[in-house]
Amino acid sequence: MDAVILAGGIPRPDEPLYSYSNGEAKALIDVAGKPMIQWVVDALCESKSVGQIVLIGLSAKAQLHSTKPITYMSNQGKLLENLKAGAARVLQLNPKTEYVLFCSSDIPGVTSEMVDWLVKTCSETDDDLYYNVVRREDMERRFPGSKRTWTRLKDMEVCGGDMNVARAAIVNENGDFWNRVIEKRKNPLAQAQLLGLDMLIKLATRSLTADDVIKRVADKLGLRGRAIVCPYPEIGMDVDKPHQLEIMRSDLARHTRRSLEAAPRKKSASRTATKSAAAKKAAKPKSAPAKKTVTRSKR
């Protein structure tokens, strides 16, 4: 599956992350020693499920490192236009592509394991649209104080994930409705109003499920949709506010330190094992040379 990373946002002076971005793209804000988006690119590169990467909103001047083919595209303006452009480029690069993995550039905690889990989970059914949600208890256990926007459903409170899968061909369909859903993506009440009175009533009485929402969106688009309750809070931990940025900086700095500390131990263990094997080989008694048997011919 090919991936599209959306990295078009540049914080404005009145936005929370403006002082951190220095007028550049939000995706390039430093997180534990490298640009926020590089963590996402690394996860996709290490994933066994991802082929090519299309990156929208940055150019090669960003000097990102990628071990997989990466295509840069300029920001198309609105989110839907970026989604359309990304899907179109994926199909241009690989006409046989059926599904596209769309992800945000501001989820630096994501790993290849999470990417592979999502692709595998989506491959279990033949739907058109897959949308991730993360349980509140999972998020707050992993990232205390993250202060996400929560939607109260029938059996859980959730926030939306920022890595989702869609059939490549459907992104260009029913653009007006897509636009309205995207515009209200941060407001659960407005989304319920958009989807109908029955959805609004279900939301108010806490009888609404994640599948209700995704299936209604899909129905409006003439598609099949599936909600996925994601066990990985990192997929929903997008960096929108300074306190969220600091949480991820601290978290990934710890991750980097642990990795650096583990590397010498592994190297040392490898050298010890090699020396041990060599010592055993040297200590092993040499077997005596086999005696030659001389057979005398009978006369």
Residue, then its C-alpha position, 0 to 999 in steps of 0.5 A: m500500500d502506498a502512503v500520502i503524508l499531509a504536511g501543508g500547514i504553516p502556523r499563522p501568527d495567531e496560532p499556538l505553534y507559531s513561535y515554534s515554527n519560525g514561519e516554516a511548516k509545522a511539520l518541520i518543528d524540531v521534536a527530539g532532534k529531528p523534524m516532526i515529519q521525519w519520525v513519520v517518514d521513518a515509521l513508513c520506511e521501516s514498515k513492511s506494508v508501505g511501498q512509495i510515499v507521496l508527501i504534500g506540502l514540502s519540497a526536497k529542500a526539507q532534506l528528509h531521509s527516506t529509504k523508500p521512493i518519495t514524491y514531493m508535491s506542493n500544498q493544494g490549499k484545502l485539505l480535500e484538495n490535498l487528499k485528492a491530489g495525493a490519491a491522484r499521484v499515487l494512482q499515477l505512480n502505480p495504476k494498480t493501487e487500490y487503497v491509500l494510507f493517508c496520514s498526518s505529518d504531526i504524529p511523531g510517536v507513530t512506529s512501523e509496528m502501528v502502520d503494519w497493524l493498521v494496514k493488516t486490520c484494514s485488509e481483513t474487510d473490503d470496505d471503502l473507508y476506514y477511520n481510526v478512533v482511540r479510547r480516552e482511557d488508552m490515550e490518557r494512560r499513555f499520554p497524561g495531560s494530552k487534553r484531546t477533544w473527546t466524543r462521547l459514544k454509547d460505550m466509550e469516549v474517543c478521539g479521532g486518529d490521524m492515520n486512515v485508509a481509503r480506496a484510492a478511487i473514492v476520494n474524488e467523489n461527492g466533494d461537497f459533502w467531503n468538504r463539509v465533513i472535513e470542515k467540522r472534523k474538530n466538532p463532534l456536535a457539528q458533525a452529528q448535525l451534518l449527518g442528520l437529526d437521528m445522529l444528533i439524538k443518538l449523540a445527545t443520549r449517548s447511544l451513538t457508536a463509532d460505526d454509526v458515524i462512519k457508516r452514515v458518512a459512507d452512506k452519504l458518499g455511496l460507500r462502505g465504511r468501517a470504524i476501527v478502535c485503534p489500540y495505539p494512542e500514538i496514532g491519535m496524538d497529533v501535535d496541535k498545541p504547545h503542551q502536546l509538543e512538549i509531551m512528544r519532545s519528552d517522550l521521544a527524547r526518552h525513546t532516543r536515550r533508551s535506544l542509544e543506551a541499548a545499542p552499546r549493550k547489544k554490541s558488547a553482548s555480540r562481542t562477548a558471544t564472539k569471544s566466547a565462541a572463539a575461546k571454546k574453539a581454542a580450548k577444544p582439544k585437538s583430536a589425534p591424527a588418525k593412524k594410517t593402516v598399512t596393508r601388506s600384500k600376501r605373497 
